[in-house]
Amino acid sequence: MKQSLFTIALVISLSFTVAHAEDNVLSDAEKKAGWINLFNGKDFTGWQIDKWNPTSITIKD
């Protein structure tokens, strides 16, 4: 029974996270709290790339 409840809670929490992760928009409360988006979904603007290994990260699709 405990395992079933845990599984249900996990599925609900994951579906909520996935559904809202696509938005990539901070709420006014999050902005006021100092949160920032780390990735704009397009390029590495604002990122500091390792000068010794600049190809260590890439963006696809």
C-alpha positions as CSV (number, residue, x, y, z in Angstrom):
1,M,0.0,0.0,0.0
2,K,2.8,2.4,0.9
3,Q,4.6,1.6,-2.4
4,S,1.4,2.3,-4.3
5,L,0.9,5.7,-2.7
6,F,4.5,6.6,-3.3
7,T,4.2,5.6,-7.0
8,I,1.0,7.7,-7.4
9,A,2.6,10.7,-5.7
10,L,5.7,10.4,-7.8
11,V,3.7,10.2,-11.1
12,I,1.6,13.2,-10.1
13,S,4.6,15.3,-9.1
14,L,6.5,14.3,-12.3
15,S,3.6,15.1,-14.6
16,F,3.2,18.5,-12.9
17,T,6.9,19.3,-13.3
18,V,6.9,18.3,-17.0
19,A,3.8,20.2,-17.8
20,H,5.2,23.4,-16.3
21,A,8.8,23.0,-17.3
22,E,7.9,23.7,-20.9
23,D,6.8,27.2,-20.1
24,N,10.4,28.4,-19.1
25,V,8.8,31.6,-17.8
26,L,9.3,32.9,-14.3
27,S,6.4,34.2,-12.3
28,D,6.4,37.7,-10.8
29,A,6.9,36.1,-7.4
30,E,9.9,34.1,-8.6
31,K,11.5,37.2,-10.2
32,K,10.9,39.2,-7.0
33,A,12.6,36.4,-5.0
34,G,15.7,36.7,-7.2
35,W,15.2,33.7,-9.5
36,I,16.7,33.8,-13.0
37,N,16.4,31.5,-16.0
38,L,19.7,29.8,-16.7
39,F,18.9,29.0,-20.3
40,N,16.9,30.9,-22.9
41,G,16.3,27.9,-25.0
42,K,18.2,29.2,-28.0
43,D,21.9,30.0,-27.3
44,F,24.5,30.4,-24.6
45,T,23.9,34.1,-24.0
46,G,25.1,34.9,-20.5
47,W,27.1,31.6,-20.1
48,Q,30.8,31.5,-19.6
49,I,32.2,28.8,-21.8
50,D,35.4,27.0,-20.9
51,K,38.1,28.6,-23.1
52,W,40.2,25.4,-23.1
53,N,37.3,23.2,-24.2
54,P,34.7,25.3,-25.9
55,T,33.1,22.3,-27.6
56,S,32.4,20.6,-24.3
57,I,28.8,21.8,-24.4
58,T,26.4,22.1,-27.4
59,I,22.8,23.0,-28.1
60,K,20.8,20.6,-30.3
61,D,17.3,21.0,-31.7
